[in-house]
Amino acid sequence: MEGILTLHKGEYSGDILQMKEYKGIIASRTSYDKNYNSAFHYHENPHVTFIVQGGNLETKKGESTIRKSNEVMFYYAGEWHQTTPTNPNTKNLNIELDYDFLINNNISENQIKEAVTKNFDTSFYIMNMYSELLLNDSFTESSIHSILFKLVSEKNYKNYQSISWCNQLKQILNDEWYVNHNLVDLALRTGVHPVTISKYFPKYFGCTMGSYMRRLRVFHSLKLIKNDSESLTEIALQCGFSDQSHFTRVFKSYTGFNPSSFRNL
């Protein structure tokens, strides 16, 4: 295809607000409110993009997809695509990996693609890596490596899909993420004993039910935080946290940021 742009290391189709490079990992924050190029392009390095705010129309392989805030996408090196912002306030976090880093650490692009596609916590991993790169202290290298290795090596807990009560439970928790569920009530709704849920939840979901619910609440809070019309206290209560202090502790434990810092990204 004629007119395909080549974006070299650290280059993106929008404005680069901030960039940090550390031994083969390039983290950046990009904005698409004014200056952006919506032409078809590809990147020399593979990268992961997390939409912090706004969204875009993504076109690749002849198909177009609306991408919204909180979504995470992976792009192979050399993969042609086009992104057209659908919101003037669109902002992204990007983690780019050069080939030397991938080779030296025995990580493939397919591993990253699979992790991004199947891991619910990918957005949290991206935010944590970005937070560590901003800190840029003596622990940054080991922390970044640990986060990335955990992302690509974490077991994919999908074996619950063949178990009826697990699917029912997942649907209930995802739809009613703001509810403080009672284990007995959940057992009645799914038709199993409460002990069955508490005993087998970690096996099928990879974490305790409490941890799963906190992750859901933090995930849903990301979009609300970007709405400046609501205070962080209001968001904390809306998302089922006891108060803003509780919300802040849990949010930072998953993302590496305080809610107020994330609001300003």
Secondary structure as a PSIPRED ss2 file (coil, helix, strand):
# PSIPRED VFORMAT (PSIPRED V4.0)

   1 M C   1.000  0.000  0.000
   2 E C   1.000  0.000  0.000
   3 G C   1.000  0.000  0.000
   4 I C   1.000  0.000  0.000
   5 L E   0.000  0.000  1.000
   6 T E   0.000  0.000  1.000
   7 L E   0.000  0.000  1.000
   8 H C   1.000  0.000  0.000
   9 K C   1.000  0.000  0.000
  10 G C   1.000  0.000  0.000
  11 E C   1.000  0.000  0.000
  12 Y C   1.000  0.000  0.000
  13 S C   1.000  0.000  0.000
  14 G C   1.000  0.000  0.000
  15 D E   0.000  0.000  1.000
  16 I E   0.000  0.000  1.000
  17 L E   0.000  0.000  1.000
  18 Q E   0.000  0.000  1.000
  19 M E   0.000  0.000  1.000
  20 K E   0.000  0.000  1.000
  21 E E   0.000  0.000  1.000
  22 Y E   0.000  0.000  1.000
  23 K C   1.000  0.000  0.000
  24 G C   1.000  0.000  0.000
  25 I E   0.000  0.000  1.000
  26 I E   0.000  0.000  1.000
  27 A E   0.000  0.000  1.000
  28 S E   0.000  0.000  1.000
  29 R E   0.000  0.000  1.000
  30 T E   0.000  0.000  1.000
  31 S E   0.000  0.000  1.000
  32 Y C   1.000  0.000  0.000
  33 D C   1.000  0.000  0.000
  34 K C   1.000  0.000  0.000
  35 N C   1.000  0.000  0.000
  36 Y C   1.000  0.000  0.000
  37 N C   1.000  0.000  0.000
  38 S C   1.000  0.000  0.000
  39 A C   1.000  0.000  0.000
  40 F C   1.000  0.000  0.000
  41 H E   0.000  0.000  1.000
  42 Y E   0.000  0.000  1.000
  43 H E   0.000  0.000  1.000
  44 E C   1.000  0.000  0.000
  45 N C   1.000  0.000  0.000
  46 P C   1.000  0.000  0.000
  47 H E   0.000  0.000  1.000
  48 V E   0.000  0.000  1.000
  49 T E   0.000  0.000  1.000
  50 F E   0.000  0.000  1.000
  51 I E   0.000  0.000  1.000
  52 V E   0.000  0.000  1.000
  53 Q E   0.000  0.000  1.000
  54 G C   1.000  0.000  0.000
  55 G E   0.000  0.000  1.000
  56 N E   0.000  0.000  1.000
  57 L E   0.000  0.000  1.000
  58 E E   0.000  0.000  1.000
  59 T E   0.000  0.000  1.000
  60 K E   0.000  0.000  1.000
  61 K C   1.000  0.000  0.000
  62 G C   1.000  0.000  0.000
  63 E E   0.000  0.000  1.000
  64 S E   0.000  0.000  1.000
  65 T E   0.000  0.000  1.000
  66 I E   0.000  0.000  1.000
  67 R E   0.000  0.000  1.000
  68 K E   0.000  0.000  1.000
  69 S C   1.000  0.000  0.000
  70 N C   1.000  0.000  0.000
  71 E C   1.000  0.000  0.000
  72 V E   0.000  0.000  1.000
  73 M E   0.000  0.000  1.000
  74 F E   0.000  0.000  1.000
  75 Y E   0.000  0.000  1.000
  76 Y C   1.000  0.000  0.000
  77 A C   1.000  0.000  0.000
  78 G C   1.000  0.000  0.000
  79 E C   1.000  0.000  0.000
  80 W C   1.000  0.000  0.000
  81 H E   0.000  0.000  1.000
  82 Q E   0.000  0.000  1.000
  83 T E   0.000  0.000  1.000
  84 T E   0.000  0.000  1.000
  85 P E   0.000  0.000  1.000
  86 T C   1.000  0.000  0.000
  87 N C   1.000  0.000  0.000
  88 P C   1.000  0.000  0.000
  89 N C   1.000  0.000  0.000
  90 T C   1.000  0.000  0.000
  91 K E   0.000  0.000  1.000
  92 N E   0.000  0.000  1.000
  93 L E   0.000  0.000  1.000
  94 N E   0.000  0.000  1.000
  95 I E   0.000  0.000  1.000
  96 E E   0.000  0.000  1.000
  97 L E   0.000  0.000  1.000
  98 D C   1.000  0.000  0.000
  99 Y H   0.000  1.000  0.000
 100 D H   0.000  1.000  0.000
 101 F H   0.000  1.000  0.000
 102 L H   0.000  1.000  0.000
 103 I H   0.000  1.000  0.000
 104 N H   0.000  1.000  0.000
 105 N C   1.000  0.000  0.000
 106 N C   1.000  0.000  0.000
 107 I C   1.000  0.000  0.000
 108 S C   1.000  0.000  0.000
 109 E H   0.000  1.000  0.000
 110 N H   0.000  1.000  0.000
 111 Q H   0.000  1.000  0.000
 112 I H   0.000  1.000  0.000
 113 K H   0.000  1.000  0.000
 114 E H   0.000  1.000  0.000
 115 A H   0.000  1.000  0.000
 116 V H   0.000  1.000  0.000
 117 T H   0.000  1.000  0.000
 118 K H   0.000  1.000  0.000
 119 N C   1.000  0.000  0.000
 120 F C   1.000  0.000  0.000
 121 D C   1.000  0.000  0.000
 122 T H   0.000  1.000  0.000
 123 S H   0.000  1.000  0.000
 124 F H   0.000  1.000  0.000
 125 Y H   0.000  1.000  0.000
 126 I H   0.000  1.000  0.000
 127 M H   0.000  1.000  0.000
 128 N H   0.000  1.000  0.000
 129 M H   0.000  1.000  0.000
 130 Y H   0.000  1.000  0.000
 131 S H   0.000  1.000  0.000
 132 E H   0.000  1.000  0.000
 133 L H   0.000  1.000  0.000
 134 L H   0.000  1.000  0.000
 135 L H   0.000  1.000  0.000
 136 N C   1.000  0.000  0.000
 137 D C   1.000  0.000  0.000
 138 S C   1.000  0.000  0.000
 139 F C   1.000  0.000  0.000
 140 T H   0.000  1.000  0.000
 141 E H   0.000  1.000  0.000
 142 S H   0.000  1.000  0.000
 143 S H   0.000  1.000  0.000
 144 I H   0.000  1.000  0.000
 145 H H   0.000  1.000  0.000
 146 S H   0.000  1.000  0.000
 147 I H   0.000  1.000  0.000
 148 L H   0.000  1.000  0.000
 149 F H   0.000  1.000  0.000
 150 K H   0.000  1.000  0.000
 151 L H   0.000  1.000  0.000
 152 V H   0.000  1.000  0.000
 153 S H   0.000  1.000  0.000
 154 E C   1.000  0.000  0.000
 155 K C   1.000  0.000  0.000
 156 N C   1.000  0.000  0.000
 157 Y C   1.000  0.000  0.000
 158 K C   1.000  0.000  0.000
 159 N H   0.000  1.000  0.000
 160 Y H   0.000  1.000  0.000
 161 Q H   0.000  1.000  0.000
 162 S H   0.000  1.000  0.000
 163 I C   1.000  0.000  0.000
 164 S H   0.000  1.000  0.000
 165 W H   0.000  1.000  0.000
 166 C H   0.000  1.000  0.000
 167 N H   0.000  1.000  0.000
 168 Q H   0.000  1.000  0.000
 169 L H   0.000  1.000  0.000
 170 K H   0.000  1.000  0.000
 171 Q H   0.000  1.000  0.000
 172 I H   0.000  1.000  0.000
 173 L H   0.000  1.000  0.000
 174 N H   0.000  1.000  0.000
 175 D H   0.000  1.000  0.000
 176 E C   1.000  0.000  0.000
 177 W C   1.000  0.000  0.000
 178 Y C   1.000  0.000  0.000
 179 V C   1.000  0.000  0.000
 180 N C   1.000  0.000  0.000
 181 H C   1.000  0.000  0.000
 182 N C   1.000  0.000  0.000
 183 L H   0.000  1.000  0.000
 184 V H   0.000  1.000  0.000
 185 D H   0.000  1.000  0.000
 186 L H   0.000  1.000  0.000
 187 A H   0.000  1.000  0.000
 188 L H   0.000  1.000  0.000
 189 R H   0.000  1.000  0.000
 190 T H   0.000  1.000  0.000
 191 G C   1.000  0.000  0.000
 192 V C   1.000  0.000  0.000
 193 H C   1.000  0.000  0.000
 194 P H   0.000  1.000  0.000
 195 V H   0.000  1.000  0.000
 196 T H   0.000  1.000  0.000
 197 I H   0.000  1.000  0.000
 198 S H   0.000  1.000  0.000
 199 K H   0.000  1.000  0.000
 200 Y H   0.000  1.000  0.000
 201 F H   0.000  1.000  0.000
 202 P H   0.000  1.000  0.000
 203 K H   0.000  1.000  0.000
 204 Y H   0.000  1.000  0.000
 205 F H   0.000  1.000  0.000
 206 G C   1.000  0.000  0.000
 207 C C   1.000  0.000  0.000
 208 T C   1.000  0.000  0.000
 209 M H   0.000  1.000  0.000
 210 G H   0.000  1.000  0.000
 211 S H   0.000  1.000  0.000
 212 Y H   0.000  1.000  0.000
 213 M H   0.000  1.000  0.000
 214 R H   0.000  1.000  0.000
 215 R H   0.000  1.000  0.000
 216 L H   0.000  1.000  0.000
 217 R H   0.000  1.000  0.000
 218 V H   0.000  1.000  0.000
 219 F H   0.000  1.000  0.000
 220 H H   0.000  1.000  0.000
 221 S H   0.000  1.000  0.000
 222 L H   0.000  1.000  0.000
 223 K H   0.000  1.000  0.000
 224 L H   0.000  1.000  0.000
 225 I H   0.000  1.000  0.000
 226 K C   1.000  0.000  0.000
 227 N C   1.000  0.000  0.000
 228 D C   1.000  0.000  0.000
 229 S C   1.000  0.000  0.000
 230 E C   1.000  0.000  0.000
 231 S C   1.000  0.000  0.000
 232 L H   0.000  1.000  0.000
 233 T H   0.000  1.000  0.000
 234 E H   0.000  1.000  0.000
 235 I H   0.000  1.000  0.000
 236 A H   0.000  1.000  0.000
 237 L H   0.000  1.000  0.000
 238 Q H   0.000  1.000  0.000
 239 C C   1.000  0.000  0.000
 240 G C   1.000  0.000  0.000
 241 F C   1.000  0.000  0.000
 242 S C   1.000  0.000  0.000
 243 D C   1.000  0.000  0.000
 244 Q H   0.000  1.000  0.000
 245 S H   0.000  1.000  0.000
 246 H H   0.000  1.000  0.000
 247 F H   0.000  1.000  0.000
 248 T H   0.000  1.000  0.000
 249 R H   0.000  1.000  0.000
 250 V H   0.000  1.000  0.000
 251 F H   0.000  1.000  0.000
 252 K H   0.000  1.000  0.000
 253 S H   0.000  1.000  0.000
 254 Y H   0.000  1.000  0.000
 255 T H   0.000  1.000  0.000
 256 G C   1.000  0.000  0.000
 257 F C   1.000  0.000  0.000
 258 N C   1.000  0.000  0.000
 259 P H   0.000  1.000  0.000
 260 S H   0.000  1.000  0.000
 261 S H   0.000  1.000  0.000
 262 F H   0.000  1.000  0.000
 263 R H   0.000  1.000  0.000
 264 N C   1.000  0.000  0.000
 265 L C   1.000  0.000  0.000
